[in-house]
Amino acid sequence: MNGRPSALVTGVGRTVGIAAGIAARLADDGWDLALSYWRPYDAEQPWTSADDEPERIADDLRRRGATVALVPGDLADPAVPDRMMTEAVGALGPLRGLVLSHAESRDSAILDTTVASFDRHMAVNARASWQLIAAFARQARDGGSIVALTSDHAAYNLPYGASKGALDRVVLAAARELGALGIRANVVNPGPVDTGWMDDDLRAALAGRQPSGRLGTPADVARIVAFLLSDDGAWTTGQLIHSDGGFSA
């Protein structure tokens, strides 16, 4: 509401997470931010996290000059995306950016994935993303930019990979369908980024597959997302970008 651009960034629940890194970069670039997260999901994961991390992230962003609104919610609930967008717009005014960096991710393979797990992955990663994109388009006043994070990890992570594939198609469809509204939409595949979920063996193995010899960081992901949200990225839409340090080469 103060002339600065505003964005909703999803999945901002952990201080070491990709979404927190993106939010920090956007705050430094002059964005005001609404942050979504769902603590019960983070609390169930094997990595260590604390209940106050969303508030700590928000405090850091405020020190960087951003106005920040926290809009928690379980995106598996079909009523949450519209409510989340309404709260974000109520706090910040019309949004020009939407960053879909949330994810449901629980490893399972073709033979042991349950229907309940598959359905929840689809609900959070694909359905909620479509709902947020639609709600973003409805509130847009002067165009905007959507960026979603995806992954190629599907084998032995079936429901996650399948739902990310669906997410890709939704976002690329948005680039075509919403272009007349001045909205562009892109997908970024950042490759493996160590945010606490890797053990030493996996970290070494994945780093060995990188041309640079190092893994990606949240700051690496934040740079491409910031570009795609900025005016400099205005001619880039409808793309699935592998910004992964050459991991997929």
Buried (B, 14 or more C-beta within 10 A) or exposed (E): EEEBBBBBBBBBBBBBBBBBBBBBBBBBBEBBBBBBBBBEBBEEBEEEBEEEBBEEBBEBBEEBEBBBBBBBBBBBEEEBBBEBBEBBBEBBBBBBBBBBBBBBBBEBEEEEBEEEBBBBBBBBBBBBBBBBBBBBBEBBEEBBBBBBBBBBBBEEBBBBBBBBBBBBEBBBBBBEBBBEBBBBBBBBBBBBBBBEEBEEEEBEEBBEBBEEEEBBBBEBBBBBBBBBBBEEBEEBBBBBBBBBBEBEE
